[in-house]
Amino acid sequence: MQSILTIFMHMKKGLFFGLIAAAVMLASCNKQLPSPEELSVNPNPLEKVGDKVNAEITGTFPVKKFAKKGVLVVTPVLKFDGKEVLGEPVTYVGEKAKENGKTVNYKKGGKYTQSCSFDYVPEMRKSELYLRFEGKIGKKVYEIPDLKVADGVLATDELAEAQDNPTAATPDKFQRIIQETTEADIKFLIQRADLRSSETKSDAVKALQAAIKDANKNERKAINKLEVAGYASPDGGLALNENLAKNRQKAAQDFLKRDLKKNKVNAEIESNITAEDWAGFQKAMENSNMRDKDLVLRVLSMYSDPEEREAQIKNLSAVYGTIAEEILPALRRSRLILTTDLIGKSDDEIKEIAKNDPKQLSVDELLYAATLTNDAKEKKALYQKAADLYNDYRAWNSLGQLYFEEGNTAEARRCYAKALDIQPNDPDVNFNAGVAAMAENDLAKAEEYLGKAAGTKGNLNAALGTLYTKKGDYAAAKKAYGENLTNNAAVQQILDGDYAAASKTLAAIKEPNATTHYLKAVVGARTNDKDAVYAGLKAAIAKDASLKGRAANDIEFAKFAEDEAFKAIVK
């Protein structure tokens, strides 16, 4: 009986000769139908641009090896996460093959070129590119193993995040104090300064007196300023007009003082005079329907000296009679001007009403109430109430901002759509809608919205830079970013290979977040600065632990993957 060792030796001997036979057969096969040699892949590692992973593969077929009747079908295959995606195959044929394809000369060999394109999915960040071969000579089919040609995929452009673009607010217009103005004119006869009862009892004067009394009694109102101005029309001598203006101002002020005393109103009266009211004259002429008014206005623009103006206008005899009758009488006046402060609700009052009976608040008061709390849930409820009660676009926009900040982009987009139904051309809402669309990779909609966002308070150039980066238009992105100091601008600089600029941008960011530090690590990896890689990753992961998984599978750090320090950081 043979010993176990003898049997094992025979088994090993048989296996050895079998392997030799297989190797000879493969060598024979390759001699007649070889796979391409001297392969080069651009880029390597593969890189995501926009939503595609594209590569150009080149190589050569050796001389005197491609069978004249041979057919070789080459298919790029991207393998990742237990899956594989096939690219477009290319067929190469020998000189006498009946099939169609790119011909390879037997004696001279030939060039191998092939493009491939894959629709990107995040799992491809840890992947490998292979070439798969199907070979035959005549009817005989040959098996050739898949050949790995590249690693992939660099997806650093994904770090250009829509959230790096702060949204634009559409704030309330709530004012604690709102000013109202009430005015009344008391007119005088030519060259006179005595009050007439028909003027002091006019509806305008009565309304001003009532407004003074109301402001004095109403706890929500206060007299801010009370003025009396005296005027004279610009006809006659300057000394005469100046005296008339003073007397008219004094007569009206004395009248107003008596009324204040009667109603027990304590208010200071400010006074001023205008001796020749050319400004009033010009405004009255502009608003008139007089024939030849343009001629009069031209005289005003040509002459600045008051006496010359008056003389030139009086020379217009066909017009001056109408001026004296229709324009000048209204300029012989005193003007009473009351400025009243309307005092709004206090913060405590607004908060209390918003809690118990929000219908009692105006839309601006309700929107303002939302700014008085730091509780996101409470803010959301108040903006929702404002949206429900008033269907105000600002409420919907503010709701959208809250949802976007918490990562609920679908709900944010719904709110922005509601706002745009009401105000379709508002630049701030269009800006926010564009940023939210980008966050969901809806780039066509993002571009549409941002195209309507001119004049927004948001950083439109930075948002456009992000959009172009995501679309893979790096030249347009670089132009749009300009001097912006943001994470996304640094991403673009990294993609452009300008690592010095990227480092400068990242260092200038005032409030660095996890992405800022991760990008510093990427710059470190691309410049072979191990300390920068580890420092950046530690800081990034400290702020966002989920980046451990990304870093572990990120081909940016492939050269450090076996370092114990790197493993310790990402474990």
GUTORDREN-86374 format. One record per residue (C-alpha): residue number from 0; residue in one letter; x, y, z. Coordinates in pm, 1 decimal, m for minus. Each point is the difference from the previous one (the first is absolute). Layout:
N
ATOM   i aa        X        Y        Z
ATOM NUM  a        X        Y        Z
...
//
This chain:
571
ATOM   i aa        X        Y        Z
ATOM   0  m      0.0      0.0      0.0
ATOM   1  q    137.2    337.7    m99.0
ATOM   2  s     81.5    236.6    279.1
ATOM   3  i   m202.1    320.8     37.8
ATOM   4  l    314.3    195.7    m81.5
ATOM   5  t     47.7   m190.5   m331.7
ATOM   6  i   m362.5     65.2    m96.6
ATOM   7  f     35.1    367.3     92.3
ATOM   8  m    317.2     25.7   m207.7
ATOM   9  h   m177.2   m150.7   m300.7
ATOM  10  m   m291.1    236.2     52.8
ATOM  11  k    230.8    299.1     13.7
ATOM  12  k    182.5   m126.0   m308.5
ATOM  13  g   m328.6    m32.2   m190.7
ATOM  14  l   m111.3    345.5    108.7
ATOM  15  f    336.3    143.1   m101.2
ATOM  16  f    m17.0   m147.3   m352.2
ATOM  17  g   m362.2    109.8    m26.2
ATOM  18  l     95.2    358.0     81.9
ATOM  19  i    281.8    m12.2   m254.7
ATOM  20  a   m242.0   m125.3   m265.1
ATOM  21  a   m245.7    277.7     80.1
ATOM  22  a    274.7    257.6    m15.7
ATOM  23  v    118.8   m130.4   m339.5
ATOM  24  m   m357.2      5.3   m130.9
ATOM  25  l    m53.4    356.7    125.1
ATOM  26  a    331.9    108.4   m144.8
ATOM  27  s    m96.9   m157.0   m330.8
ATOM  28  c   m335.5    173.1     15.8
ATOM  29  n    156.2    332.7     81.8
ATOM  30  k    248.1    m42.0   m281.3
ATOM  31  q   m283.3    m28.0   m244.7
ATOM  32  l   m253.3    233.4    166.1
ATOM  33  p    177.1    220.9    254.8
ATOM  34  s   m153.7    255.5    230.7
ATOM  35  p    136.0    354.7    m49.7
ATOM  36  e    326.3     92.0    168.8
ATOM  37  e    159.0    319.9    137.0
ATOM  38  l   m340.4    108.3    124.5
ATOM  39  s    m58.3    349.9    127.5
ATOM  40  v   m319.3    141.1    150.3
ATOM  41  n    m78.3    370.0     19.9
ATOM  42  p    m84.4     94.6    267.8
ATOM  43  n    135.7   m258.9    240.9
ATOM  44  p   m145.1    m18.7    256.0
ATOM  45  l   m333.4     61.4   m166.9
ATOM  46  e   m180.9    321.0     80.7
ATOM  47  k   m361.3    106.9     25.3
ATOM  48  v    m83.5    305.2   m211.7
ATOM  49  g   m360.7    111.9     21.5
ATOM  50  d   m200.6   m320.9     23.4
ATOM  51  k    236.7   m202.8   m218.4
ATOM  52  v    318.8   m201.1     37.9
ATOM  53  n    188.0     22.3   m330.2
ATOM  54  a    331.6   m152.7   m100.9
ATOM  55  e    223.2    m36.4   m305.5
ATOM  56  i    194.4   m326.8    m25.8
ATOM  57  t    290.6    m36.3   m240.6
ATOM  58  g    252.4   m272.9    m75.5
ATOM  59  t    154.0   m205.5   m279.3
ATOM  60  f    m46.1   m339.1   m160.3
ATOM  61  p    342.4   m165.9    m40.8
ATOM  62  v    140.3    m82.0   m345.0
ATOM  63  k    m55.7   m341.8   m154.0
ATOM  64  k   m240.0   m118.9    268.4
ATOM  65  f   m353.3    100.2    m99.2
ATOM  66  a   m136.8   m290.6   m204.2
ATOM  67  k   m110.9    100.3   m348.3
ATOM  68  k   m339.5   m162.8     58.3
ATOM  69  g    m18.7    101.5    364.7
ATOM  70  v   m281.3    201.2    163.0
ATOM  71  l     47.6    166.7    337.3
ATOM  72  v   m286.8    183.2    174.4
ATOM  73  v    120.7    228.0    281.1
ATOM  74  t   m250.4    123.1    259.8
ATOM  75  p     86.8    240.8    284.3
ATOM  76  v   m143.3   m122.6    330.1
ATOM  77  l    m20.7    209.4    317.7
ATOM  78  k    m16.3   m227.5    306.5
ATOM  79  f   m114.4    122.3    340.7
ATOM  80  d   m179.0   m123.8    309.2
ATOM  81  g    m63.0   m346.3   m149.3
ATOM  82  k   m151.1    157.2   m313.0
ATOM  83  e    125.0     81.3   m343.7
ATOM  84  v   m101.5    242.1   m274.0
ATOM  85  l     93.2    m57.3   m362.5
ATOM  86  g    119.3    266.6   m238.2
ATOM  87  e    m39.7     m0.3   m377.0
ATOM  88  p    197.3   m285.5   m160.6
ATOM  89  v    244.1     48.0   m288.8
ATOM  90  t     79.2   m274.2   m249.5
ATOM  91  y    347.7    m52.7   m149.6
ATOM  92  v     45.4   m239.9   m291.6
ATOM  93  g    284.0   m154.8   m194.7
ATOM  94  e     59.9     75.7   m366.8
ATOM  95  k   m194.4   m300.9   m126.9
ATOM  96  a   m280.8    m10.2    253.4
ATOM  97  k   m354.5     12.8   m138.8
ATOM  98  e   m137.5    200.0    292.5
ATOM  99  n     m8.1    379.3     11.5
ATOM 100  g    232.4    187.6    233.9
ATOM 101  k    322.8    193.6     23.4
ATOM 102  t    262.9   m183.3   m202.2
ATOM 103  v    332.9   m100.3    157.9
ATOM 104  n    285.5    m73.9   m242.2
ATOM 105  y    174.1   m329.4     77.0
ATOM 106  k    351.3    112.4    m93.7
ATOM 107  k    m14.6    353.9    135.6
ATOM 108  g   m231.9    m43.3    294.3
ATOM 109  g   m213.3    304.4     77.7
ATOM 110  k   m126.2    257.2    243.2
ATOM 111  y   m268.9    m74.3    253.4
ATOM 112  t   m228.3    288.6     99.7
ATOM 113  q   m327.6    m10.2    186.9
ATOM 114  s   m221.1    249.6    181.7
ATOM 115  c   m232.6    m94.6    277.9
ATOM 116  s   m265.3    184.4    196.0
ATOM 117  f   m198.8   m106.2    303.5
ATOM 118  d   m289.2    162.6    183.5
ATOM 119  y    138.0     77.9    343.7
ATOM 120  v   m138.3   m144.2    322.0
ATOM 121  p    164.3     65.0    340.7
ATOM 122  e    106.8   m364.6     44.1
ATOM 123  m    243.6     50.8   m287.7
ATOM 124  r    231.4    197.9    227.1
ATOM 125  k    164.0   m333.0     79.9
ATOM 126  s     20.2   m179.1   m332.9
ATOM 127  e    230.8   m144.4   m264.7
ATOM 128  l     m6.2     22.6   m378.0
ATOM 129  y     57.3   m320.6   m195.4
ATOM 130  l     10.0    m99.1   m362.9
ATOM 131  r   m201.0   m308.9    m91.1
ATOM 132  f     90.9   m196.8   m313.1
ATOM 133  e   m196.6   m227.4   m228.9
ATOM 134  g    234.7   m158.3   m254.8
ATOM 135  k    m39.6   m245.4   m283.8
ATOM 136  i    185.4   m119.6   m306.5
ATOM 137  g   m239.4   m139.7   m251.0
ATOM 138  k   m243.8   m202.6    205.9
ATOM 139  k    232.7    m61.3    290.7
ATOM 140  v    m71.7    214.2    305.5
ATOM 141  y    278.1     93.1    241.2
ATOM 142  e    m34.0    103.3    361.4
ATOM 143  i    220.9    288.1    111.3
ATOM 144  p    m14.1    117.1    366.5
ATOM 145  d   m127.8    349.8     88.2
ATOM 146  l    286.4    244.2     20.7
ATOM 147  k      5.0    276.0    261.8
ATOM 148  v    110.5    333.3   m146.9
ATOM 149  a    m95.4    274.2    248.9
ATOM 150  d   m128.9     84.1    346.3
ATOM 151  g   m283.3    237.1     73.0
ATOM 152  v   m195.4    211.7     52.6
ATOM 153  l    113.3    342.0    124.2
ATOM 154  a   m325.4    174.8     96.9
ATOM 155  t    138.1    308.5    172.1
ATOM 156  d   m241.6    219.0   m194.9
ATOM 157  e   m274.5   m145.5    223.9
ATOM 158  l    143.9    207.8    282.7
ATOM 159  a   m136.9    308.1   m177.7
ATOM 160  e   m321.0      8.1    201.4
ATOM 161  a   m313.1    204.8    m64.3
ATOM 162  q    m13.0     60.7    376.5
ATOM 163  d    320.2    203.5    m28.9
ATOM 164  n   m219.4    276.5   m144.5
ATOM 165  p   m193.9    178.6    278.9
ATOM 166  t   m363.7     57.8    m87.1
ATOM 167  a   m148.5    348.5    m45.3
ATOM 168  a   m254.3    133.0    249.3
ATOM 169  t   m314.2    194.7    m87.0
ATOM 170  p    m40.5    181.1    334.0
ATOM 171  d   m306.2    153.0    161.6
ATOM 172  k    m62.0    373.9    m27.1
ATOM 173  f    m99.9     37.9    361.6
ATOM 174  q     87.6    337.9    150.3
ATOM 175  r    m45.8     78.4    365.4
ATOM 176  i    m56.6    366.3    m87.1
ATOM 177  i   m164.7    106.0   m324.0
ATOM 178  q    m18.9    368.3    m86.3
ATOM 179  e   m304.0    167.5   m153.0
ATOM 180  t    m11.4    354.5   m138.8
ATOM 181  t   m303.1    229.5     m7.2
ATOM 182  e     19.3    332.1   m185.8
ATOM 183  a   m225.5    304.6    m47.7
ATOM 184  d     46.1    326.2   m187.5
ATOM 185  i   m132.5    341.3    111.4
ATOM 186  k    m13.0    229.9   m302.2
ATOM 187  f     35.6    380.3      2.6
ATOM 188  l   m100.3    276.2   m236.2
ATOM 189  i    265.9    174.9   m207.9
ATOM 190  q    234.6    206.9    218.4
ATOM 191  r   m207.0    m81.6    309.5
ATOM 192  a     78.9   m202.7    317.4
ATOM 193  d   m327.7     12.1    189.7
ATOM 194  l   m189.0   m323.6     66.9
ATOM 195  r   m339.5    m58.5   m155.6
ATOM 196  s   m256.0   m219.6    178.7
ATOM 197  s    m76.5   m179.0   m326.7
ATOM 198  e    358.6   m126.7      6.4
ATOM 199  t     28.7    m86.1    369.5
ATOM 200  k   m327.4   m194.8    m18.6
ATOM 201  s     86.8   m196.5   m312.6
ATOM 202  d    m34.3   m380.6      0.6
ATOM 203  a    376.6    m40.8    m21.0
ATOM 204  v     62.8    217.8    307.1
ATOM 205  k   m277.1   m178.4    195.0
ATOM 206  a    153.6   m337.6    m88.0
ATOM 207  l    341.2    114.6    124.3
ATOM 208  q   m149.9    128.8    327.3
ATOM 209  a   m177.1   m333.1     51.3
ATOM 210  a    324.1   m191.0    m70.3
ATOM 211  i    180.4    209.0    264.7
ATOM 212  k   m267.5    m73.9    260.0
ATOM 213  d      2.0   m374.0    m85.0
ATOM 214  a    379.1    m22.7     20.8
ATOM 215  n    m11.1    174.0    338.5
ATOM 216  k   m259.1   m238.3    148.1
ATOM 217  n     78.1   m335.6   m168.0
ATOM 218  e    254.6   m205.1    194.2
ATOM 219  r    107.6   m161.7   m327.5
ATOM 220  k     80.4    339.3   m154.0
ATOM 221  a    230.1    293.4     71.7
ATOM 222  i     72.2    336.6   m160.0
ATOM 223  n    343.8    m22.8   m153.8
ATOM 224  k     19.3    345.5   m157.3
ATOM 225  l   m223.1    299.9    m70.1
ATOM 226  e    110.4    254.8   m259.5
ATOM 227  v   m131.4    329.0   m139.3
ATOM 228  a    157.6    131.5   m320.9
ATOM 229  g    m74.2    340.3   m154.5
ATOM 230  y     22.9     61.7   m376.4
ATOM 231  a    m27.9    281.8   m250.3
ATOM 232  s    m52.0    m39.2   m372.2
ATOM 233  p    297.5     95.0   m222.0
ATOM 234  d   m148.2    323.7   m127.4
ATOM 235  g     93.5    337.2    143.0
ATOM 236  g    320.6    111.1    172.4
ATOM 237  l    204.4   m231.4    219.1
ATOM 238  a    m21.8    224.6    312.5
ATOM 239  l   m376.9     20.9    m32.2
ATOM 240  n    m36.7   m374.9    m47.1
ATOM 241  e    227.9    m79.4    290.8
ATOM 242  n   m206.6    219.6    231.5
ATOM 243  l   m323.9   m156.3   m128.5
ATOM 244  a    131.1   m352.2     58.9
ATOM 245  k    100.8     86.4    359.1
ATOM 246  n   m336.4    158.3     78.5
ATOM 247  r   m193.6   m288.1   m153.6
ATOM 248  q    204.3   m251.6    198.6
ATOM 249  k    m59.5    193.7    324.0
ATOM 250  a   m376.0     35.9    m61.0
ATOM 251  a    m37.4   m375.1    m60.0
ATOM 252  q    220.6    m87.9    297.7
ATOM 253  d   m197.8    224.4    235.2
ATOM 254  f   m318.9   m164.1   m122.8
ATOM 255  l    145.3   m347.5     62.5
ATOM 256  k    129.1     95.7    348.1
ATOM 257  r   m348.5    113.0    102.3
ATOM 258  d   m143.4   m330.7   m117.3
ATOM 259  l    265.8   m201.1    188.5
ATOM 260  k    m67.4    196.6    320.0
ATOM 261  k   m375.0    m46.8    m37.0
ATOM 262  n     39.3   m380.4    m30.8
ATOM 263  k    275.1    m19.5    264.9
ATOM 264  v    257.1   m135.6   m242.0
ATOM 265  n    361.0     55.7     93.9
ATOM 266  a    205.6      9.4   m319.8
ATOM 267  e    285.2    208.5   m135.2
ATOM 268  i    m50.9    172.7   m335.2
ATOM 269  e    284.7     19.5   m248.4
ATOM 270  s     m9.5    289.1   m247.0
ATOM 271  n    161.9     93.6   m329.4
ATOM 272  i    m67.3    230.2   m294.7
ATOM 273  t     46.3     m0.7   m377.1
ATOM 274  a      4.9    354.7   m131.6
ATOM 275  e    m42.7    m87.6   m367.2
ATOM 276  d   m143.7   m342.7    m61.3
ATOM 277  w    159.1    m84.5   m333.8
ATOM 278  a     m1.6   m372.3     77.3
ATOM 279  g   m375.0     14.5     63.6
ATOM 280  f    m44.7    207.0   m314.9
ATOM 281  q    186.9   m257.2   m213.8
ATOM 282  k   m193.3   m293.3    145.1
ATOM 283  a   m332.6    181.0    m56.2
ATOM 284  m     95.5     75.3   m359.2
ATOM 285  e    102.0   m363.5    m63.8
ATOM 286  n   m335.2   m122.2    135.7
ATOM 287  s   m207.1    258.4   m189.2
ATOM 288  n   m175.8    m32.6   m333.3
ATOM 289  m     98.8    351.8   m108.2
ATOM 290  r     77.4     68.1   m360.6
ATOM 291  d    366.5     90.9    m51.1
ATOM 292  k     98.4   m139.7    342.5
ATOM 293  d    310.9   m152.9   m160.6
ATOM 294  l    108.3    350.2   m100.5
ATOM 295  v    m26.9    117.0    361.9
ATOM 296  l    189.6   m305.0    126.7
ATOM 297  r    273.4     68.3   m254.6
ATOM 298  v     37.7    353.7    138.0
ATOM 299  l     39.1   m146.6    351.0
ATOM 300  s    276.3   m230.7   m119.9
ATOM 301  m    179.5    277.4   m189.3
ATOM 302  y     11.7    262.0    276.9
ATOM 303  s    100.0    m48.7    362.0
ATOM 304  d    m17.2    363.6    115.6
ATOM 305  p   m348.2     59.3    158.8
ATOM 306  e    m43.0    350.9   m140.8
ATOM 307  e    102.1   m108.2   m349.2
ATOM 308  r   m238.5   m294.8     18.2
ATOM 309  e   m289.7    223.0    105.1
ATOM 310  a     75.1    252.6   m272.7
ATOM 311  q     21.9   m265.6   m272.4
ATOM 312  i   m325.8   m164.1    109.3
ATOM 313  k   m182.7    335.6     10.8
ATOM 314  n    124.5     61.6   m353.6
ATOM 315  l   m207.1   m301.5   m106.5
ATOM 316  s   m309.1    222.1    m11.3
ATOM 317  a   m218.5   m266.2   m163.9
ATOM 318  v     66.9   m235.6    287.8
ATOM 319  y     56.8    218.6    303.4
ATOM 320  g   m366.2     89.1     48.3
ATOM 321  t    m88.0   m367.1     41.1
ATOM 322  i    296.7    m49.9    236.1
ATOM 323  a   m112.6    287.4    219.2
ATOM 324  e   m351.1   m137.2     11.8
ATOM 325  e     54.7   m377.4     29.8
ATOM 326  i    351.5    m60.7    141.3
ATOM 327  l    110.4    282.7    228.3
ATOM 328  p   m299.6     13.4    242.5
ATOM 329  a     66.9   m352.0    125.4
ATOM 330  l    359.2     94.0     87.1
ATOM 331  r   m104.4    281.3    237.7
ATOM 332  r    m39.7   m223.4    302.6
ATOM 333  s    108.1   m146.0    328.8
ATOM 334  r     35.5   m375.1     28.8
ATOM 335  l    m80.3   m191.9    320.5
ATOM 336  i    174.9   m337.2     20.9
ATOM 337  l    m61.8   m262.6    270.1
ATOM 338  t    223.0   m307.6     26.2
ATOM 339  t   m150.8   m272.3    219.9
ATOM 340  d    167.8   m313.3    134.7
ATOM 341  l   m220.1   m310.0     m5.3
ATOM 342  i    138.0   m220.6    279.1
ATOM 343  g    m34.2   m371.3    m71.9
ATOM 344  k    m38.3   m293.8    235.4
ATOM 345  s    287.5    m94.8    227.7
ATOM 346  d    186.9   m328.5    m51.1
ATOM 347  d   m172.0   m150.1    302.3
ATOM 348  e   m340.4    103.9   m131.1
ATOM 349  i     71.7   m148.6   m340.3
ATOM 350  k    124.0   m327.9    148.6
ATOM 351  e   m306.3    m29.3    222.0
ATOM 352  i   m247.2     69.7   m281.7
ATOM 353  a    184.8   m232.4   m238.2
ATOM 354  k    m34.1   m277.2    254.4
ATOM 355  n   m366.5     52.0     88.1
ATOM 356  d   m169.6    173.8   m291.8
ATOM 357  p    226.6     47.5   m303.4
ATOM 358  k   m291.0    123.3   m211.7
ATOM 359  q     26.0    327.5    191.2
ATOM 360  l    345.5     63.6   m146.7
ATOM 361  s     73.3    143.5   m341.8
ATOM 362  v    207.9   m211.9   m235.4
ATOM 363  d    311.1    207.8     73.8
ATOM 364  e    m57.0    m26.4    374.9
ATOM 365  l    m38.4   m377.1    m31.8
ATOM 366  l    313.4    m31.0   m212.4
ATOM 367  y    181.3    216.0    254.4
ATOM 368  a   m124.2   m225.4    282.0
ATOM 369  a    189.7   m289.8   m160.7
ATOM 370  t    324.3    196.0     35.7
ATOM 371  l    m51.1     32.0    376.1
ATOM 372  t     73.2   m368.0     67.0
ATOM 373  n    299.6   m224.4    m62.0
ATOM 374  d   m210.5   m317.2     18.0
ATOM 375  a    m14.7   m141.1   m355.3
ATOM 376  k   m327.2   m183.7     67.7
ATOM 377  e   m163.3    316.6    132.3
ATOM 378  k    132.6    204.4   m291.1
ATOM 379  k   m139.2   m253.1   m243.7
ATOM 380  a   m342.3      9.4    165.5
ATOM 381  l    m13.8    380.9    m16.3
ATOM 382  y    103.2     16.0   m365.2
ATOM 383  q   m252.3   m272.5    m80.3
ATOM 384  k   m270.0    200.8    177.2
ATOM 385  a     94.3    310.8   m200.2
ATOM 386  a    m13.2   m205.7   m319.2
ATOM 387  d   m339.9   m146.9     91.9
ATOM 388  l   m155.4    332.7    104.2
ATOM 389  y    144.4    230.1   m265.0
ATOM 390  n    150.9   m225.6   m270.1
ATOM 391  d    296.9    236.9      4.7
ATOM 392  y    294.8    m97.2   m219.5
ATOM 393  r    246.3    107.5    270.1
ATOM 394  a   m150.3   m250.0    242.9
ATOM 395  w     35.6   m282.1   m253.4
ATOM 396  n    357.2    104.0    m77.8
ATOM 397  s     94.1      9.3    369.0
ATOM 398  l   m154.2   m343.3     49.0
ATOM 399  g    204.1   m126.4   m293.8
ATOM 400  q    316.9    136.8    156.4
ATOM 401  l    m69.3   m184.5    326.5
ATOM 402  y    m65.5   m329.1   m176.8
ATOM 403  f    311.6     42.7   m213.7
ATOM 404  e    215.8     65.6    304.7
ATOM 405  e   m119.2   m324.0    160.4
ATOM 406  g     72.1   m196.3   m318.5
ATOM 407  n   m358.0    m50.0   m118.7
ATOM 408  t     55.8    127.4   m352.6
ATOM 409  a   m319.4   m153.6   m140.5
ATOM 410  e   m215.1    196.8    244.4
ATOM 411  a    213.0    310.2    m52.9
ATOM 412  r    m65.4    m20.6   m374.1
ATOM 413  r   m373.5    m36.3     61.6
ATOM 414  c     m0.3    317.1    210.4
ATOM 415  y    204.3    193.6   m254.2
ATOM 416  a   m242.6   m108.8   m271.9
ATOM 417  k   m287.2    140.1    210.6
ATOM 418  a    187.4    329.1     35.2
ATOM 419  l     65.8     16.5   m373.6
ATOM 420  d   m366.5    m60.2    m75.3
ATOM 421  i    m61.1    331.1    178.9
ATOM 422  q    313.2    193.6   m103.5
ATOM 423  p    145.3   m181.6   m304.4
ATOM 424  n    267.4    260.2    m67.3
ATOM 425  d    131.4     54.5    350.9
ATOM 426  p    380.7    m35.7    m33.9
ATOM 427  d     58.1   m129.9    353.5
ATOM 428  v   m257.4   m279.7    m24.4
ATOM 429  n    129.8    m96.9   m343.7
ATOM 430  f    352.1    m10.6    144.3
ATOM 431  n   m109.4   m225.7    284.8
ATOM 432  a   m197.7   m224.8   m234.2
ATOM 433  g    307.5    m31.7   m220.8
ATOM 434  v    224.9    m97.1    291.0
ATOM 435  a   m255.8   m257.8    120.9
ATOM 436  a    m29.3   m145.7   m350.5
ATOM 437  m    379.0    m34.6     m8.7
ATOM 438  a     m9.2   m186.7    330.2
ATOM 439  e   m220.6   m261.3   m169.2
ATOM 440  n    220.9      2.9   m312.4
ATOM 441  d   m284.6    144.5   m207.3
ATOM 442  l    245.1    214.2   m193.0
ATOM 443  a   m233.5    102.6   m281.5
ATOM 444  k   m248.3    148.6    247.8
ATOM 445  a    281.8    153.7    202.5
ATOM 446  e    124.6    181.6   m309.6
ATOM 447  e   m353.9    118.5    m81.6
ATOM 448  y    m53.7    143.9    347.8
ATOM 449  l    342.5    161.6     28.2
ATOM 450  g    m60.2    161.8   m337.4
ATOM 451  k   m280.0    198.4    167.2
ATOM 452  a    198.7     89.9    312.5
ATOM 453  a    178.3    315.9   m115.2
ATOM 454  g     m6.3    250.8    285.5
ATOM 455  t    m26.1   m261.4    274.0
ATOM 456  k    154.8     55.0    342.8
ATOM 457  g    151.9   m346.7    m39.2
ATOM 458  n    344.2    m50.4   m155.8
ATOM 459  l   m114.9    m69.5   m355.1
ATOM 460  n    349.8    m32.9   m147.5
ATOM 461  a     98.3   m260.3    259.1
ATOM 462  a   m321.8   m195.3    m61.7
ATOM 463  l     62.4      6.9   m375.0
ATOM 464  g    354.5   m119.9     65.8
ATOM 465  t   m142.1   m297.3    191.1
ATOM 466  l   m244.3    m70.9   m282.0
ATOM 467  y    271.8      3.8   m264.7
ATOM 468  t    222.9   m222.4    211.6
ATOM 469  k   m280.3   m253.3     31.9
ATOM 470  k    m59.1     16.8   m375.4
ATOM 471  g    369.7    m58.0    m65.0
ATOM 472  d     56.2    340.9   m164.4
ATOM 473  y    309.4     87.3    199.8
ATOM 474  a    101.3    303.0   m207.8
ATOM 475  a   m338.5    165.6     55.6
ATOM 476  a     13.4    m94.1    369.0
ATOM 477  k    340.4    161.9     46.2
ATOM 478  k   m123.2    320.9   m165.4
ATOM 479  a   m316.3      8.4    211.8
ATOM 480  y    177.4    m53.1    332.5
ATOM 481  g    244.6    285.7    m56.9
ATOM 482  e    140.6     98.0    339.3
ATOM 483  n   m259.1   m188.5    208.2
ATOM 484  l    153.1   m160.4    308.5
ATOM 485  t   m217.1   m307.7     48.9
ATOM 486  n     39.4   m375.8     19.7
ATOM 487  n   m151.0    m32.6   m345.6
ATOM 488  a    245.4    247.4   m149.4
ATOM 489  a    282.0   m206.5    152.7
ATOM 490  v   m148.3   m317.5   m155.2
ATOM 491  q     20.0    166.3   m339.7
ATOM 492  q    359.9    104.6     59.9
ATOM 493  i     88.1   m358.3     95.7
ATOM 494  l   m165.6   m130.7   m316.6
ATOM 495  d    202.7    257.5   m197.0
ATOM 496  g    318.6   m122.9    168.4
ATOM 497  d     64.0    339.0    161.6
ATOM 498  y     82.1   m134.6    345.5
ATOM 499  a    170.1    317.3    122.6
ATOM 500  a   m315.5    200.1    m72.0
ATOM 501  a   m216.4   m268.5    162.5
ATOM 502  s    213.4      6.7    315.0
ATOM 503  k    m24.8    378.9     13.0
ATOM 504  t   m378.4     m9.6    m43.5
ATOM 505  l    m49.1   m265.0    267.9
ATOM 506  a    222.2    186.5    245.0
ATOM 507  a   m207.1    316.4    m50.3
ATOM 508  i   m336.7   m160.6     83.3
ATOM 509  k   m110.6    163.8    324.0
ATOM 510  e   m215.9   m283.8    129.3
ATOM 511  p    154.2   m324.3   m130.2
ATOM 512  n   m227.7   m303.5      9.5
ATOM 513  a     61.9   m371.8    m50.6
ATOM 514  t     17.4     40.8   m378.9
ATOM 515  t    259.8    278.0     35.4
ATOM 516  h    231.9   m231.5    194.0
ATOM 517  y    m66.8   m294.5   m232.0
ATOM 518  l    101.5    215.0   m297.1
ATOM 519  k    318.6     96.4    181.8
ATOM 520  a     72.3   m372.7     25.9
ATOM 521  v    m64.6    m42.9   m374.5
ATOM 522  v    243.9    282.6    m78.9
ATOM 523  g    250.4   m170.6    230.8
ATOM 524  a    m44.6   m330.9   m183.3
ATOM 525  r     46.2    160.6   m341.9
ATOM 526  t    314.0    182.2    113.8
ATOM 527  n    133.7   m305.3    189.0
ATOM 528  d    m20.9    177.0    336.9
ATOM 529  k    m75.8   m284.6    239.1
ATOM 530  d    m26.6    223.8    305.7
ATOM 531  a   m260.8    216.5   m173.5
ATOM 532  v   m195.9   m310.5    m97.8
ATOM 533  y    m17.3   m134.9    354.1
ATOM 534  a    m63.0    338.1    163.4
ATOM 535  g   m276.5     79.4   m248.3
ATOM 536  l   m171.1   m337.9     35.9
ATOM 537  k     13.0      8.1    379.1
ATOM 538  a   m158.6    345.6     10.5
ATOM 539  a   m261.0    m94.5   m262.3
ATOM 540  i   m104.5   m321.6    173.0
ATOM 541  a    m13.9    176.8    336.8
ATOM 542  k   m269.2    224.6   m149.1
ATOM 543  d   m171.9   m270.0   m207.4
ATOM 544  a     64.0   m364.7     82.7
ATOM 545  s   m170.3   m114.7   m322.2
ATOM 546  l    308.3    116.7   m191.1
ATOM 547  k    188.8   m302.3    131.9
ATOM 548  g   m175.4   m218.4   m254.7
ATOM 549  r     59.6    240.4   m284.7
ATOM 550  a    368.9     39.0     84.0
ATOM 551  a     48.4   m376.0     26.1
ATOM 552  n   m131.8    m48.7   m354.2
ATOM 553  d    126.4    325.2   m152.4
ATOM 554  i    262.2    m68.7   m262.8
ATOM 555  e    146.4    344.4     77.7
ATOM 556  f    163.1   m172.6    297.5
ATOM 557  a     95.1   m327.2   m174.0
ATOM 558  k    374.1     49.4     55.6
ATOM 559  f    m59.1     28.0    375.3
ATOM 560  a   m249.1   m286.1     30.1
ATOM 561  e    251.5   m245.4    146.5
ATOM 562  d    148.8    243.3    251.9
ATOM 563  e    m90.1    m92.4    354.9
ATOM 564  a    m59.8    364.9     84.5
ATOM 565  f   m254.9     29.0   m283.0
ATOM 566  k   m173.5   m322.8    104.0
ATOM 567  a    m24.5    124.8    356.1
ATOM 568  i   m169.8    319.9   m113.7
ATOM 569  v   m262.8   m165.2   m222.9
ATOM 570  k    m69.5   m316.7    197.1
//
